[in-house]
Amino acid sequence: MRLWCLFSILLFILSSGIAIAGDEQTINLQLQQGGTIHLQAQTYVITDSIVLKSDTVLEGEPGTIIKLTDNAGWPTWQPLIKAQGVRNVTIQGIEFDANSDNQDNAPTWAGHTGHEGAKNWGMGNYNIIHAIDCDSIEVSNCLFHDGLNDGFRVKTSTNIKFYNNTAYRLGHDVFYGIDSQNIEAYNNRITTRTNSALRLWNTQHVRLYSNIIDAQLDSLGGNPGIQIEDSKGQMSDIEVCNNILTKTWGAGIWLISYDSGTSNSQGILIVVSTNLLPCSSYQA
């Protein structure tokens, strides 16, 4: 009788769509305590977002994987890792598997004209890390792959570092800085799928250097390697130095201005050199 009751409860949970808690619950409890949260080498399957707190380090070791559950069914813009109004956070040494091939219920869109086939990539579904209104966030030595949207999306934030990371098979931009300032992205190895490796939109005081960028050479291979976009006329002090861009699906570096951006002198320095030096080593 007891076994039949347990079976009935389980059948009710599965048939009614009630979410079964994932490994994010344990991780979030640890994050509440602050300090350094070290994840041992195993696969952590998450059914809801991991929510970052200020003054924390979230780190892994070889074999530490955070993976999105199959058919997560989250609303658009809910990320795997959420940072909202936090400061002094480090994420390092973690593999992020956004499990794009098993998200059959992700919201889809028919495309720009409505005549393209339905797609679920590049639509804001399952960003891996999304930081909004944050200060001093570092992401390093991580692996990002198999996503439907961005790897690390930053908005209205400052003092951001993205370095020593590897990324492939994402569904939009790997790093995307929006309305932010004081950004460094360097020593990353990126293969684009759907859009750019590094993208800036209305940002200031940025250094992009020593990155190796190429593209997945098929119909989803991407767009430019680096995309710099000004629509508000506020961009300034952008330096792009010593990057290796090969076989990109679109332009190597794409500079765009429109609306108020057309009247702005962005102060963009692009240096091509064989010296392995950061941007600050060059003079305009």
N, C-alpha and C positions, 0 to 999 in steps of 0.2 A: 504493500500500500504506500509506504514512504517513498519507494523508488518511483512509483507511478506519479506521486505528487511532484517530485523533483523534475521528472520528465515533463510534466504538464506546465510547470513554471517556465522551464527552459523553452519549450515550444511556444508559449505565449510571448516571451521576450523576443524570440526570433521573428515570429509572425507579425508582431505589432510594430517592429522597427525601432524598439527601444535600444539605444546604444549601449553596448557593453564597454565598460571603461578600459582604456588602454594604458600604456606605460607612462603617458604624460602625467597621470595623477601622482605617481611617486616622484617624478622629476619636479613637478610644480611644488609639491610639499617641501622638497629639499631647497628649492629656490626661495621659498618663503623665509628660510633660516638665514639666507645671505651667505657670503663668503664663496669658497670654491666648491663647486659640485663636480665631482669626478665620476664620469660614467664608464664603467668597466666594459671590456670587449664583449659585446653581444648586440643583437638587433632589438631595438626598442620600437615596437609598433604603436603608433599613436592614433587615437580616434578623436582627439580634440587638440587645440593649440597648446603648445608650451608657452607660458607667459613669463617673460623675463622681468627681473627686479633689479633695482639699482645696486651698485657696488657688489656685483657678483661675477664669478668666472664659471662658465659652463664649458667643461673640457672632456675630451675623450682620449682614447688610446688606439693604437692600431686594432681594427676590428670593431670599434664602436660605431654603430649605424643607427640613425634615427630614420624610420621608414613610415610613410603615410599608409594607413590601412587601405585595403581595396574598397573602391566605391564609397569614399568617405561621405559624399553628399553634403559637404559644407556649403554655406552661402558664398557667393563671389566675394573676394577680398579677404576672406579669413585665411591667414597664413599658418604654416606649420609652427613657426617661431614668431611670437608677437612681442614687439618692444614699443610701448606707448609711454612717452614722457619719462623715460628712465635715463640714468647717467652712469658712467663708469662701469661698462659691461664688456666682458671679453668672451668670445666664443672661439674655441680652438680645438683642432684635432678630432673633428667629427665628420663622418660620412653622412650626407643627407640624400636619401633615396625618396623622391617625391612620387614614385610609382605611377607615372603617367599612363602606362599601358593598361592599367587596371582601374581607371576612373571613368567607367562607362556612363555614369549618371551625372558627370560634370555639365554645367550649363553650356549650351552651344550657341553659336551665332552664325548667320548665313554669309557674313562678309560685308565688304564695303558697298557693293552694289545690290546685294541681295540675291545675286545669281550664282555666287560661288557656293560650293558645297559647305555643309555645316561643319564647323570646327569648334573645338573646345580649348585650343591652345592660344596663348596671347590674349586671353580674355579676363585676366585677373584671378584665375582659379589657382589656388594653392601656391601662392608665393612661398618660397622657403623661409626667408627671414624678411620681415617687414618692420622697419623702424620709422616711427612718426614722432616728431617733437622730442628728439633724443639728443644727448650730448655725450661725447666720448664713448664711441662704440668701436670695438676692434673685432674683426673676423679674420682668422688666419689658420693656415694649415688644414683647411677643410676640403672635402670633396662634395661637389654638387652635381647631381645627375637626375635624368628622367623626370623633368618637371613640366608642368603645363604653362608656367608663367616665369616670373623673375627668380633669380637666385637670391640676391640681396638688394632689396628695394628700400631706399632711404628718402624720406620726405621731411621738409622743414626741420632739419637736424644739422648739427655742427660737430666738428672734430671726429671724422669718420675715417677709419683705416681698413682696407681690404687687401690682404697680401698673402703670398705663398699658398694660394688656393688653386684648385683644379676644378674645371667645370666642363660638362658636355651634355648634350641632349636635353637642354632646357627649352621652355616654350616661349620665351620672350627675351629680355635682356638678362645677362648674368649679373652685372652690377648696374644699378640705375639710381642716380642721384638727382633729386627733384627739389628745387627751391631750398637748397642747402649750401653750406659753406665749410671750408677747411676740410677738404677730402684728399686722401691719398689712396691710390690703387696701384700696386706694384708687385712684381715677381709672381704674377698669376699666369697659369697655363690654361687657355680657354679655347674650346671649339664651339662655334656658334651653331644654334639651330633656331630658326624662326626670326630672330632679330639680332641685336648687337651684343658684343662682348662687354663693352664699357659704354655707358650712355650718361650724358649730363643734360639737364634741362633747367635753365634759369639758376645756375649755380655760380659760386664765386670761390676764388682761392683754392684751386684744384691742381694736383700733380698726378699725372698718369705716366708711369715709367716702368721700363724693364719688364713689360708683359709680352708673352708670346701668344699670338691670336691666329687661328685659322677657322675654317668652316667645315661643317658636315656637307659634303658635296653631293647633295641630292635636291629634290624640289623643296625641301624644308630647310635648306642649308643656312638661311639667315639673311642678313642685310649688311650694313657696314660693320667693319671691325670696331671702330670707335665712332660714336655719334655725339655731336656737340650741338645743342639746340637752344636758341634764344628767342623767346616770344615776348618777354617783358622789358627788354632793354636794360637789364640789371647785371648781366654776366660780365665778369672781369677776372683778370689774373688767372688764366688757364694755361698750364704748361704740359705739353705732351712730348716726352723725350724717350729715345732709346727703346722703342717698342719694335718687335718683329711681327709684321703682319703678312701672312702668305695665304694665297688661295681663298681670300674672303669672297663670299657670294655676291656682295655688293661692293661699294667703295671701301678702300682701306680706312680712310678717315673722312667723315661726312660732316661738313659744317652747314648748319641751317639757321636762317633768321627769318622771322615773319612778324607781323603785327608791330608792336613797339620795338622789337629786336632789330628791325631793319635800320634804325637810326642810331644804333649803339656801336661803338668801337670796343669789341670784347676784350682786346688785349690778349690774344691767343698766341702762344709761342709753340711752334712745332719744330723739334730738332731731330735730325736723323744722324746717328753716330754709331760707331762700332765700340766706343768706350762704354763700359758698364758703369755708368755714373747716374746718380739721381738728378732730377731736374735742376736742383739748386746749384749744381756744378757748372751749369751753362750760363752764358751771358747772351742776352738778346742782341 
